[in-house]
Amino acid sequence: MAVQTQRNAKQTASTRSFSIAVLGGDGVGPEVMAEGLKLLAALQAHGVAAFTTQPALIGGAAIDATGTALPDETVALCLKSDAVLLGAVGGPKWDDPRATVRPEQGLLGIRKRLGVFANLRPVQAWEPLLDAARSNERIVQGTDMIVVRELTGGLYFGQPRGRSHHGAPYPCGGYACLYQRGDSTYTACGLSPGSETPQACYLGG
């Protein structure tokens, strides 16, 4: 489940209020989302915050209903919401490599439209599970880190791309892997705790 937070959360004298776009998506997505919404309900019941949720389509479900993986209505809802909860997209039903419209286009599109430039993946070693690690327990023990993955550049969005003979008797395919300076700067420096802007840093290459 991914959360894209905005800085326009409404504050009241007694409790915070948030509007949340709910994109259940496909496969296990709606099932996981249902449990996430239970958590929000529990937080609201304990007075932590108030949540207003509104569902929208993305991925295969959106293709079936509208013919596109990312409807304009979904984008508009996400842009005006304080946060977005995203389940999963894709499944065997839409797994046709020849299809011109595919579920993952919705995922990549919403990342681009919202400027979600990084994915945070916590990695932690739990003592009761060390013996299940494929690496030596001594190496894994004590691991506590976050993997930061850049999301809006590289092969996903690089241009040009496509197939061409390039003078050869057989077809060739290629994808440009391009990163703008801002992509790497925000990913490497813009995630400092308590910071809303990238901190000064040096990116060596």
Order of alpha helices (4+ residues) and beta strands (2+ residues): beta-beta-alpha-beta-alpha-alpha-beta-alpha-beta-alpha-beta-beta-beta-alpha
